[in-house]
Amino acid sequence: MRILWIFFCGSILYQLCIEDNGTPENGIPDIQTGSDSNKAKNISGGMGLSNIRDRAKALGGTVQITQENGFRIFVTIPKSVSN
């Protein structure tokens, strides 16, 4: 299993990317090959992903989550939020 964290601070926004390569670690099920019930449970997001989306939205940002050969969470937040 390989997990990559990238944080970028640009002139107008912050970006955070968290991804793994989809290789299961000892005893941890792979979302891509798990049973249908596990896939539905994982794709729905749960509290953690919902909280990430809510917090990014509150700051005027966006969240993109993909599941291809592992998973990737990409968060973008502007440096200043106009009210």
C-alpha positions as CSV (number, residue, x, y, z in Angstrom):
1,M,0.0,0.0,0.0
2,R,1.3,3.4,-0.9
3,I,-0.4,6.6,0.4
4,L,0.5,10.0,-1.0
5,W,-0.2,13.4,0.7
6,I,0.3,16.6,-1.3
7,F,-0.4,20.1,0.1
8,F,0.0,23.1,-2.2
9,C,-0.3,26.7,-1.1
10,G,-0.7,28.9,-4.2
11,S,-1.2,32.6,-4.4
12,I,-5.1,32.3,-4.5
13,L,-5.9,28.9,-3.1
14,Y,-4.9,25.9,-1.0
15,Q,-5.0,22.4,-2.4
16,L,-4.8,19.0,-0.7
17,C,-4.6,15.7,-2.4
18,I,-4.6,12.4,-0.6
19,E,-4.4,9.2,-2.6
20,D,-3.5,5.5,-2.3
21,N,-2.6,3.0,-5.0
22,G,-5.4,0.6,-4.2
23,T,-3.1,-2.2,-3.0
24,P,-4.7,-3.9,0.0
25,E,-2.6,-4.0,3.2
26,N,-2.7,-7.2,5.4
27,G,-6.4,-7.9,6.2
28,I,-7.7,-4.5,5.0
29,P,-10.3,-5.1,2.2
30,D,-9.9,-3.4,-1.1
31,I,-12.9,-1.2,-1.9
32,Q,-12.6,-2.2,-5.6
33,T,-12.8,-5.9,-5.0
34,G,-14.9,-6.1,-1.8
35,S,-18.5,-7.5,-1.7
36,D,-21.3,-5.5,-3.2
37,S,-22.5,-4.5,0.3
38,N,-19.1,-3.2,1.2
39,K,-18.9,-1.2,-2.1
40,A,-22.2,0.5,-1.4
41,K,-21.2,1.3,2.2
42,N,-17.8,2.8,1.2
43,I,-19.1,4.8,-1.8
44,S,-21.8,6.5,0.2
45,G,-19.0,8.2,2.2
46,G,-20.0,8.0,5.8
47,M,-19.5,10.8,8.4
48,G,-15.8,11.4,7.6
49,L,-16.3,12.2,3.9
50,S,-19.5,14.2,4.6
51,N,-17.7,16.3,7.1
52,I,-14.8,17.0,4.7
53,R,-17.4,18.1,2.1
54,D,-19.3,20.3,4.6
55,R,-16.1,22.0,5.9
56,A,-14.7,22.7,2.4
57,K,-18.1,24.1,1.3
58,A,-18.2,26.3,4.3
59,L,-14.9,27.8,3.2
60,G,-16.0,28.2,-0.4
61,G,-14.0,25.2,-1.5
62,T,-14.7,22.0,-3.4
63,V,-14.0,18.3,-2.8
64,Q,-13.5,15.6,-5.5
65,I,-13.4,12.0,-4.6
66,T,-12.6,9.2,-7.1
67,Q,-12.1,5.5,-6.8
68,E,-10.0,4.2,-9.6
69,N,-7.1,2.0,-8.8
70,G,-7.4,3.0,-5.1
71,F,-8.9,6.3,-4.0
72,R,-8.2,10.0,-4.3
73,I,-9.5,12.9,-2.3
74,F,-8.8,16.3,-3.9
75,V,-9.7,19.4,-1.8
76,T,-9.4,23.0,-3.1
77,I,-10.1,26.0,-0.8
78,P,-9.7,29.7,-1.8
79,K,-7.3,31.8,0.4
80,S,-10.0,34.4,1.0
81,V,-13.8,34.0,1.1
82,S,-15.8,36.9,0.1
83,N,-19.1,37.3,2.1
